[in-house]
């Protein structure tokens, strides 16, 4: 497999592992609010994004 495809495959593997590890976990934000990880996705601007249930966001 060419090195570009290999790197892309590793990134996607790590993304899948992050989703598996994080979704459903309890978290406490720096502003003191708590919730559970609802969703994890990749964003072109921010990188890894996490949605928290029980927190409205900004």
N, CA, C and O atoms as a Tripos MOL2 file, in Angstrom:
@<TRIPOS>MOLECULE
protein
  232   231    58     0     0
PROTEIN
NO_CHARGES

@<TRIPOS>ATOM
      1 N           0.8520   -1.1700    0.0000 N.3       1 UNK1
      2 CA          0.0000    0.0000    0.0000 C.3       1 UNK1
      3 C           0.9060    1.2440    0.0000 C.2       1 UNK1
      4 O           1.8620    1.3030    0.7730 O.2       1 UNK1
      5 N           0.6190    2.2310   -0.8520 N.am      2 UNK2
      6 CA          1.4150    3.4660   -0.8720 C.3       2 UNK2
      7 C           1.3640    4.1720    0.4840 C.2       2 UNK2
      8 O           0.3950    4.0280    1.2290 O.2       2 UNK2
      9 N           2.4150    4.9380    0.8000 N.am      3 UNK3
     10 CA          2.5350    5.5420    2.1280 C.3       3 UNK3
     11 C           1.3920    6.5100    2.4460 C.2       3 UNK3
     12 O           0.9730    6.5920    3.6010 O.2       3 UNK3
     13 N           0.8750    7.2460    1.4520 N.am      4 UNK4
     14 CA         -0.2470    8.1580    1.6970 C.3       4 UNK4
     15 C          -1.4950    7.4110    2.1350 C.2       4 UNK4
     16 O          -2.1860    7.8310    3.0630 O.2       4 UNK4
     17 N          -1.7820    6.3040    1.4670 N.am      5 UNK5
     18 CA         -2.9490    5.4940    1.8310 C.3       5 UNK5
     19 C          -2.7480    4.8610    3.2060 C.2       5 UNK5
     20 O          -3.6960    4.7430    3.9830 O.2       5 UNK5
     21 N          -1.5280    4.4600    3.5000 N.am      6 UNK6
     22 CA         -1.2250    3.8420    4.7940 C.3       6 UNK6
     23 C          -1.4500    4.8440    5.9230 C.2       6 UNK6
     24 O          -2.0400    4.5070    6.9490 O.2       6 UNK6
     25 N          -0.9750    6.0860    5.7290 N.am      7 UNK7
     26 CA         -1.1780    7.1250    6.7430 C.3       7 UNK7
     27 C          -2.6580    7.4470    6.9300 C.2       7 UNK7
     28 O          -3.1340    7.5890    8.0570 O.2       7 UNK7
     29 N          -3.3840    7.5610    5.8120 N.am      8 UNK8
     30 CA         -4.8200    7.8430    5.8850 C.3       8 UNK8
     31 C          -5.5430    6.7220    6.6130 C.2       8 UNK8
     32 O          -6.4510    6.9760    7.4040 O.2       8 UNK8
     33 N          -5.1470    5.4920    6.3520 N.am      9 UNK9
     34 CA         -5.7550    4.3460    7.0120 C.3       9 UNK9
     35 C          -5.4950    4.3810    8.5180 C.2       9 UNK9
     36 O          -6.3890    4.0730    9.3070 O.2       9 UNK9
     37 N          -4.2850    4.7520    8.9180 N.am     10 UNK10
     38 CA         -3.9520    4.8520   10.3450 C.3      10 UNK10
     39 C          -4.7760    5.9390   11.0240 C.2      10 UNK10
     40 O          -5.2430    5.7600   12.1490 O.2      10 UNK10
     41 N          -4.9560    7.0740   10.3360 N.am     11 UNK11
     42 CA         -5.7540    8.1660   10.8930 C.3      11 UNK11
     43 C          -7.1900    7.7010   11.1150 C.2      11 UNK11
     44 O          -7.7660    7.9490   12.1740 O.2      11 UNK11
     45 N          -7.7640    7.0320   10.1270 N.am     12 UNK12
     46 CA         -9.1360    6.5490   10.2560 C.3      12 UNK12
     47 C          -9.2640    5.4830   11.3380 C.2      12 UNK12
     48 O         -10.2760    5.4270   12.0370 O.2      12 UNK12
     49 N          -8.2440    4.6390   11.4820 N.am     13 UNK13
     50 CA         -8.2430    3.6420   12.5530 C.3      13 UNK13
     51 C          -8.2500    4.3140   13.9220 C.2      13 UNK13
     52 O          -8.9970    3.9030   14.8100 O.2      13 UNK13
     53 N          -7.4230    5.3430   14.0990 N.am     14 UNK14
     54 CA         -7.3590    6.0700   15.3650 C.3      14 UNK14
     55 C          -8.6550    6.8150   15.6380 C.2      14 UNK14
     56 O          -9.0950    6.8960   16.7850 O.2      14 UNK14
     57 N          -9.2690    7.3610   14.5950 N.am     15 UNK15
     58 CA        -10.5500    8.0420   14.7290 C.3      15 UNK15
     59 C         -11.6130    7.0630   15.2310 C.2      15 UNK15
     60 O         -12.3800    7.3890   16.1370 O.2      15 UNK15
     61 N         -11.6560    5.8870   14.6540 N.am     16 UNK16
     62 CA        -12.5990    4.8620   15.0910 C.3      16 UNK16
     63 C         -12.3510    4.4450   16.5330 C.2      16 UNK16
     64 O         -13.2940    4.2290   17.2940 O.2      16 UNK16
     65 N         -11.0850    4.3310   16.9060 N.am     17 UNK17
     66 CA        -10.7520    3.9740   18.2880 C.3      17 UNK17
     67 C         -11.1790    5.0780   19.2490 C.2      17 UNK17
     68 O         -11.6750    4.7900   20.3380 O.2      17 UNK17
     69 N         -10.9910    6.3390   18.8590 N.am     18 UNK18
     70 CA        -11.4130    7.4690   19.7010 C.3      18 UNK18
     71 C         -12.9200    7.4520   19.8910 C.2      18 UNK18
     72 O         -13.4060    7.6720   21.0000 O.2      18 UNK18
     73 N         -13.6630    7.1960   18.8270 N.am     19 UNK19
     74 CA        -15.1210    7.1100   18.9330 C.3      19 UNK19
     75 C         -15.5190    6.0190   19.9190 C.2      19 UNK19
     76 O         -16.3520    6.2470   20.7960 O.2      19 UNK19
     77 N         -14.9340    4.8440   19.7810 N.am     20 UNK20
     78 CA        -15.2700    3.7110   20.6420 C.3      20 UNK20
     79 C         -14.9620    4.0100   22.1040 C.2      20 UNK20
     80 O         -15.7370    3.6530   22.9910 O.2      20 UNK20
     81 N         -13.8380    4.6610   22.3530 N.am     21 UNK21
     82 CA        -13.4190    4.9390   23.7230 C.3      21 UNK21
     83 C         -14.2160    6.0630   24.3640 C.2      21 UNK21
     84 O         -14.4570    6.0250   25.5700 O.2      21 UNK21
     85 N         -14.6320    7.0620   23.5930 N.am     22 UNK22
     86 CA        -15.2010    8.2720   24.1740 C.3      22 UNK22
     87 C         -16.7240    8.2850   24.2750 C.2      22 UNK22
     88 O         -17.2640    8.8010   25.2540 O.2      22 UNK22
     89 N         -17.4290    7.7300   23.2890 N.am     23 UNK23
     90 CA        -18.8960    7.8220   23.2800 C.3      23 UNK23
     91 C         -19.4700    7.1010   24.5020 C.2      23 UNK23
     92 O         -19.1630    5.9390   24.7670 O.2      23 UNK23
     93 N         -20.3130    7.8330   25.2340 N.am     24 UNK24
     94 CA        -20.9500    7.3000   26.4300 C.3      24 UNK24
     95 C         -20.1860    7.5720   27.7160 C.2      24 UNK24
     96 O         -20.7040    7.2960   28.7980 O.2      24 UNK24
     97 N         -18.9690    8.1030   27.6340 N.am     25 UNK25
     98 CA        -18.1770    8.3910   28.8290 C.3      25 UNK25
     99 C         -18.6520    9.6710   29.4860 C.2      25 UNK25
    100 O         -19.0740   10.6030   28.8010 O.2      25 UNK25
    101 N         -18.5860    9.7280   30.8120 N.am     26 UNK26
    102 CA        -18.9350   10.9270   31.5670 C.3      26 UNK26
    103 C         -17.7770   11.9190   31.4830 C.2      26 UNK26
    104 O         -16.6090   11.5370   31.5540 O.2      26 UNK26
    105 N         -18.1190   13.1930   31.3320 N.am     27 UNK27
    106 CA        -17.1040   14.2460   31.2680 C.3      27 UNK27
    107 C         -17.5440   15.4340   32.1200 C.2      27 UNK27
    108 O         -18.7350   15.6570   32.3350 O.2      27 UNK27
    109 N         -16.5600   16.1900   32.5980 N.am     28 UNK28
    110 CA        -16.8070   17.4430   33.2930 C.3      28 UNK28
    111 C         -16.0280   18.5080   32.5370 C.2      28 UNK28
    112 O         -14.8220   18.3740   32.3350 O.2      28 UNK28
    113 N         -16.7140   19.5580   32.1220 N.am     29 UNK29
    114 CA        -16.0870   20.6360   31.3660 C.3      29 UNK29
    115 C         -15.4240   21.6350   32.3110 C.2      29 UNK29
    116 O         -15.7040   21.6370   33.5100 O.2      29 UNK29
    117 N         -14.5550   22.4740   31.7810 N.am     30 UNK30
    118 CA        -13.8280   23.4330   32.6060 C.3      30 UNK30
    119 C         -14.7470   24.4600   33.2550 C.2      30 UNK30
    120 O         -14.3690   25.0810   34.2490 O.2      30 UNK30
    121 N         -15.9510   24.6510   32.7090 N.am     31 UNK31
    122 CA        -16.8910   25.5930   33.3190 C.3      31 UNK31
    123 C         -17.7350   24.9250   34.4120 C.2      31 UNK31
    124 O         -18.6550   25.5450   34.9460 O.2      31 UNK31
    125 N         -17.4270   23.6660   34.7480 N.am     32 UNK32
    126 CA        -18.1090   22.9610   35.8170 C.3      32 UNK32
    127 C         -19.3200   22.1490   35.3820 C.2      32 UNK32
    128 O         -19.8720   21.3980   36.1860 O.2      32 UNK32
    129 N         -19.7450   22.2790   34.1320 N.am     33 UNK33
    130 CA        -20.8920   21.5110   33.6480 C.3      33 UNK33
    131 C         -20.4580   20.0810   33.3390 C.2      33 UNK33
    132 O         -19.3210   19.8290   32.9410 O.2      33 UNK33
    133 N         -21.3900   19.1570   33.5330 N.am     34 UNK34
    134 CA        -21.0860   17.7430   33.2950 C.3      34 UNK34
    135 C         -22.0710   17.1530   32.3060 C.2      34 UNK34
    136 O         -23.1690   17.6790   32.1250 O.2      34 UNK34
    137 N         -21.6820   16.0690   31.6700 N.am     35 UNK35
    138 CA        -22.5340   15.3700   30.7200 C.3      35 UNK35
    139 C         -21.8360   14.1200   30.2410 C.2      35 UNK35
    140 O         -20.8520   13.6830   30.8360 O.2      35 UNK35
    141 N         -22.3460   13.5420   29.1610 N.am     36 UNK36
    142 CA        -21.7160   12.3690   28.5640 C.3      36 UNK36
    143 C         -21.4070   12.6730   27.1030 C.2      36 UNK36
    144 O         -22.0950   13.4680   26.4620 O.2      36 UNK36
    145 N         -20.3760   12.0390   26.5930 N.am     37 UNK37
    146 CA        -19.9940   12.2270   25.1950 C.3      37 UNK37
    147 C         -21.0630   11.5710   24.3300 C.2      37 UNK37
    148 O         -21.3400   10.3780   24.4520 O.2      37 UNK37
    149 N         -21.6580   12.3790   23.4530 N.am     38 UNK38
    150 CA        -22.7530   11.9360   22.6040 C.3      38 UNK38
    151 C         -22.2680   11.5430   21.2050 C.2      38 UNK38
    152 O         -22.7480   10.5730   20.6190 O.2      38 UNK38
    153 N         -21.3050   12.3160   20.6810 N.am     39 UNK39
    154 CA        -20.8380   12.0840   19.3130 C.3      39 UNK39
    155 C         -19.4130   12.6080   19.1790 C.2      39 UNK39
    156 O         -19.0110   13.5410   19.8750 O.2      39 UNK39
    157 N         -18.6630   11.9970   18.2790 N.am     40 UNK40
    158 CA        -17.3030   12.4250   17.9610 C.3      40 UNK40
    159 C         -17.1980   12.4860   16.4450 C.2      40 UNK40
    160 O         -17.5950   11.5460   15.7570 O.2      40 UNK40
    161 N         -16.6610   13.5960   15.9150 N.am     41 UNK41
    162 CA        -16.5090   13.7000   14.4670 C.3      41 UNK41
    163 C         -15.3030   14.5570   14.1270 C.2      41 UNK41
    164 O         -14.7570   15.2540   14.9820 O.2      41 UNK41
    165 N         -14.8960   14.4980   12.8720 N.am     42 UNK42
    166 CA        -13.7640   15.2940   12.3870 C.3      42 UNK42
    167 C         -14.2730   16.5470   11.7100 C.2      42 UNK42
    168 O         -15.2540   16.5060   10.9670 O.2      42 UNK42
    169 N         -13.6090   17.6610   11.9640 N.am     43 UNK43
    170 CA        -13.9730   18.9570   11.4220 C.3      43 UNK43
    171 C         -12.7380   19.5410   10.7510 C.2      43 UNK43
    172 O         -11.6520   19.5090   11.3290 O.2      43 UNK43
    173 N         -12.8840   20.0710    9.5490 N.am     44 UNK44
    174 CA        -11.7500   20.6340    8.8140 C.3      44 UNK44
    175 C         -11.0720   21.7700    9.5680 C.2      44 UNK44
    176 O          -9.8520   21.9160    9.4970 O.2      44 UNK44
    177 N         -11.8430   22.5690   10.2830 N.am     45 UNK45
    178 CA        -11.3120   23.7330   10.9770 C.3      45 UNK45
    179 C         -10.7310   23.4100   12.3440 C.2      45 UNK45
    180 O          -9.7030   23.9660   12.7300 O.2      45 UNK45
    181 N         -11.3890   22.5080   13.0850 N.am     46 UNK46
    182 CA        -11.0250   22.2810   14.4770 C.3      46 UNK46
    183 C         -10.3680   20.9420   14.7540 C.2      46 UNK46
    184 O          -9.7910   20.7560   15.8260 O.2      46 UNK46
    185 N         -10.4370   20.0160   13.8330 N.am     47 UNK47
    186 CA         -9.9010   18.6760   14.0670 C.3      47 UNK47
    187 C         -10.9630   17.7870   14.6890 C.2      47 UNK47
    188 O         -12.0680   17.6760   14.1580 O.2      47 UNK47
    189 N         -10.6450   17.1580   15.7970 N.am     48 UNK48
    190 CA        -11.5730   16.2610   16.4660 C.3      48 UNK48
    191 C         -12.5780   17.0730   17.2730 C.2      48 UNK48
    192 O         -12.1830   17.8710   18.1230 O.2      48 UNK48
    193 N         -13.8670   16.8840   17.0200 N.am     49 UNK49
    194 CA        -14.9320   17.6020   17.7320 C.3      49 UNK49
    195 C         -15.7160   16.6000   18.5540 C.2      49 UNK49
    196 O         -15.8780   15.4450   18.1600 O.2      49 UNK49
    197 N         -16.1990   17.0520   19.7010 N.am     50 UNK50
    198 CA        -16.9430   16.1900   20.6090 C.3      50 UNK50
    199 C         -18.2340   16.8940   21.0000 C.2      50 UNK50
    200 O         -18.2220   18.0660   21.3760 O.2      50 UNK50
    201 N         -19.3530   16.1720   20.9090 N.am     51 UNK51
    202 CA        -20.6520   16.6790   21.3230 C.3      51 UNK51
    203 C         -20.9680   16.0920   22.6970 C.2      51 UNK51
    204 O         -20.8330   14.8880   22.9170 O.2      51 UNK51
    205 N         -21.3970   16.9690   23.6290 N.am     52 UNK52
    206 CA        -21.6750   16.5530   24.9960 C.3      52 UNK52
    207 C         -23.1780   16.6240   25.2680 C.2      52 UNK52
    208 O         -23.7820   17.6820   25.0950 O.2      52 UNK52
    209 N         -23.7880   15.5210   25.6890 N.am     53 UNK53
    210 CA        -25.1970   15.5150   26.0760 C.3      53 UNK53
    211 C         -25.3150   16.2060   27.4340 C.2      53 UNK53
    212 O         -24.5130   15.9610   28.3360 O.2      53 UNK53
    213 N         -26.3130   17.0650   27.5700 N.am     54 UNK54
    214 CA        -26.4900   17.7890   28.8210 C.3      54 UNK54
    215 C         -25.7800   19.1240   28.8320 C.2      54 UNK54
    216 O         -25.7510   19.8050   29.8570 O.2      54 UNK54
    217 N         -25.2030   19.5090   27.6920 N.am     55 UNK55
    218 CA        -24.5000   20.7930   27.5910 C.3      55 UNK55
    219 C         -24.8960   21.4450   26.2870 C.2      55 UNK55
    220 O         -24.7250   20.8470   25.2250 O.2      55 UNK55
    221 N         -25.4210   22.6600   26.3400 N.am     56 UNK56
    222 CA        -25.9190   23.3380   25.1470 C.3      56 UNK56
    223 C         -24.8110   23.8410   24.2390 C.2      56 UNK56
    224 O         -25.0440   24.0480   23.0490 O.2      56 UNK56
    225 N         -23.6300   24.0410   24.7590 N.am     57 UNK57
    226 CA        -22.5390   24.6130   23.9560 C.3      57 UNK57
    227 C         -22.6520   26.1200   23.9110 C.2      57 UNK57
    228 O         -23.4050   26.7240   24.6750 O.2      57 UNK57
    229 N         -21.8970   26.7230   23.0080 N.am     58 UNK58
    230 CA        -21.9030   28.1950   22.9070 C.3      58 UNK58
    231 C         -22.8190   28.6400   21.8120 C.2      58 UNK58
    232 O         -22.9580   29.8400   21.5730 O.2      58 UNK58
@<TRIPOS>BOND
     1     1     2 1
     2     2     3 1
     3     3     4 2
     4     3     5 am
     5     5     6 1
     6     6     7 1
     7     7     8 2
     8     7     9 am
     9     9    10 1
    10    10    11 1
    11    11    12 2
    12    11    13 am
    13    13    14 1
    14    14    15 1
    15    15    16 2
    16    15    17 am
    17    17    18 1
    18    18    19 1
    19    19    20 2
    20    19    21 am
    21    21    22 1
    22    22    23 1
    23    23    24 2
    24    23    25 am
    25    25    26 1
    26    26    27 1
    27    27    28 2
    28    27    29 am
    29    29    30 1
    30    30    31 1
    31    31    32 2
    32    31    33 am
    33    33    34 1
    34    34    35 1
    35    35    36 2
    36    35    37 am
    37    37    38 1
    38    38    39 1
    39    39    40 2
    40    39    41 am
    41    41    42 1
    42    42    43 1
    43    43    44 2
    44    43    45 am
    45    45    46 1
    46    46    47 1
    47    47    48 2
    48    47    49 am
    49    49    50 1
    50    50    51 1
    51    51    52 2
    52    51    53 am
    53    53    54 1
    54    54    55 1
    55    55    56 2
    56    55    57 am
    57    57    58 1
    58    58    59 1
    59    59    60 2
    60    59    61 am
    61    61    62 1
    62    62    63 1
    63    63    64 2
    64    63    65 am
    65    65    66 1
    66    66    67 1
    67    67    68 2
    68    67    69 am
    69    69    70 1
    70    70    71 1
    71    71    72 2
    72    71    73 am
    73    73    74 1
    74    74    75 1
    75    75    76 2
    76    75    77 am
    77    77    78 1
    78    78    79 1
    79    79    80 2
    80    79    81 am
    81    81    82 1
    82    82    83 1
    83    83    84 2
    84    83    85 am
    85    85    86 1
    86    86    87 1
    87    87    88 2
    88    87    89 am
    89    89    90 1
    90    90    91 1
    91    91    92 2
    92    91    93 am
    93    93    94 1
    94    94    95 1
    95    95    96 2
    96    95    97 am
    97    97    98 1
    98    98    99 1
    99    99   100 2
   100    99   101 am
   101   101   102 1
   102   102   103 1
   103   103   104 2
   104   103   105 am
   105   105   106 1
   106   106   107 1
   107   107   108 2
   108   107   109 am
   109   109   110 1
   110   110   111 1
   111   111   112 2
   112   111   113 am
   113   113   114 1
   114   114   115 1
   115   115   116 2
   116   115   117 am
   117   117   118 1
   118   118   119 1
   119   119   120 2
   120   119   121 am
   121   121   122 1
   122   122   123 1
   123   123   124 2
   124   123   125 am
   125   125   126 1
   126   126   127 1
   127   127   128 2
   128   127   129 am
   129   129   130 1
   130   130   131 1
   131   131   132 2
   132   131   133 am
   133   133   134 1
   134   134   135 1
   135   135   136 2
   136   135   137 am
   137   137   138 1
   138   138   139 1
   139   139   140 2
   140   139   141 am
   141   141   142 1
   142   142   143 1
   143   143   144 2
   144   143   145 am
   145   145   146 1
   146   146   147 1
   147   147   148 2
   148   147   149 am
   149   149   150 1
   150   150   151 1
   151   151   152 2
   152   151   153 am
   153   153   154 1
   154   154   155 1
   155   155   156 2
   156   155   157 am
   157   157   158 1
   158   158   159 1
   159   159   160 2
   160   159   161 am
   161   161   162 1
   162   162   163 1
   163   163   164 2
   164   163   165 am
   165   165   166 1
   166   166   167 1
   167   167   168 2
   168   167   169 am
   169   169   170 1
   170   170   171 1
   171   171   172 2
   172   171   173 am
   173   173   174 1
   174   174   175 1
   175   175   176 2
   176   175   177 am
   177   177   178 1
   178   178   179 1
   179   179   180 2
   180   179   181 am
   181   181   182 1
   182   182   183 1
   183   183   184 2
   184   183   185 am
   185   185   186 1
   186   186   187 1
   187   187   188 2
   188   187   189 am
   189   189   190 1
   190   190   191 1
   191   191   192 2
   192   191   193 am
   193   193   194 1
   194   194   195 1
   195   195   196 2
   196   195   197 am
   197   197   198 1
   198   198   199 1
   199   199   200 2
   200   199   201 am
   201   201   202 1
   202   202   203 1
   203   203   204 2
   204   203   205 am
   205   205   206 1
   206   206   207 1
   207   207   208 2
   208   207   209 am
   209   209   210 1
   210   210   211 1
   211   211   212 2
   212   211   213 am
   213   213   214 1
   214   214   215 1
   215   215   216 2
   216   215   217 am
   217   217   218 1
   218   218   219 1
   219   219   220 2
   220   219   221 am
   221   221   222 1
   222   222   223 1
   223   223   224 2
   224   223   225 am
   225   225   226 1
   226   226   227 1
   227   227   228 2
   228   227   229 am
   229   229   230 1
   230   230   231 1
   231   231   232 2
@<TRIPOS>SUBSTRUCTURE
     1 UNK1         2 RESIDUE 1 A UNK
     2 UNK2         6 RESIDUE 1 A UNK
     3 UNK3        10 RESIDUE 1 A UNK
     4 UNK4        14 RESIDUE 1 A UNK
     5 UNK5        18 RESIDUE 1 A UNK
     6 UNK6        22 RESIDUE 1 A UNK
     7 UNK7        26 RESIDUE 1 A UNK
     8 UNK8        30 RESIDUE 1 A UNK
     9 UNK9        34 RESIDUE 1 A UNK
    10 UNK10       38 RESIDUE 1 A UNK
    11 UNK11       42 RESIDUE 1 A UNK
    12 UNK12       46 RESIDUE 1 A UNK
    13 UNK13       50 RESIDUE 1 A UNK
    14 UNK14       54 RESIDUE 1 A UNK
    15 UNK15       58 RESIDUE 1 A UNK
    16 UNK16       62 RESIDUE 1 A UNK
    17 UNK17       66 RESIDUE 1 A UNK
    18 UNK18       70 RESIDUE 1 A UNK
    19 UNK19       74 RESIDUE 1 A UNK
    20 UNK20       78 RESIDUE 1 A UNK
    21 UNK21       82 RESIDUE 1 A UNK
    22 UNK22       86 RESIDUE 1 A UNK
    23 UNK23       90 RESIDUE 1 A UNK
    24 UNK24       94 RESIDUE 1 A UNK
    25 UNK25       98 RESIDUE 1 A UNK
    26 UNK26      102 RESIDUE 1 A UNK
    27 UNK27      106 RESIDUE 1 A UNK
    28 UNK28      110 RESIDUE 1 A UNK
    29 UNK29      114 RESIDUE 1 A UNK
    30 UNK30      118 RESIDUE 1 A UNK
    31 UNK31      122 RESIDUE 1 A UNK
    32 UNK32      126 RESIDUE 1 A UNK
    33 UNK33      130 RESIDUE 1 A UNK
    34 UNK34      134 RESIDUE 1 A UNK
    35 UNK35      138 RESIDUE 1 A UNK
    36 UNK36      142 RESIDUE 1 A UNK
    37 UNK37      146 RESIDUE 1 A UNK
    38 UNK38      150 RESIDUE 1 A UNK
    39 UNK39      154 RESIDUE 1 A UNK
    40 UNK40      158 RESIDUE 1 A UNK
    41 UNK41      162 RESIDUE 1 A UNK
    42 UNK42      166 RESIDUE 1 A UNK
    43 UNK43      170 RESIDUE 1 A UNK
    44 UNK44      174 RESIDUE 1 A UNK
    45 UNK45      178 RESIDUE 1 A UNK
    46 UNK46      182 RESIDUE 1 A UNK
    47 UNK47      186 RESIDUE 1 A UNK
    48 UNK48      190 RESIDUE 1 A UNK
    49 UNK49      194 RESIDUE 1 A UNK
    50 UNK50      198 RESIDUE 1 A UNK
    51 UNK51      202 RESIDUE 1 A UNK
    52 UNK52      206 RESIDUE 1 A UNK
    53 UNK53      210 RESIDUE 1 A UNK
    54 UNK54      214 RESIDUE 1 A UNK
    55 UNK55      218 RESIDUE 1 A UNK
    56 UNK56      222 RESIDUE 1 A UNK
    57 UNK57      226 RESIDUE 1 A UNK
    58 UNK58      230 RESIDUE 1 A UNK
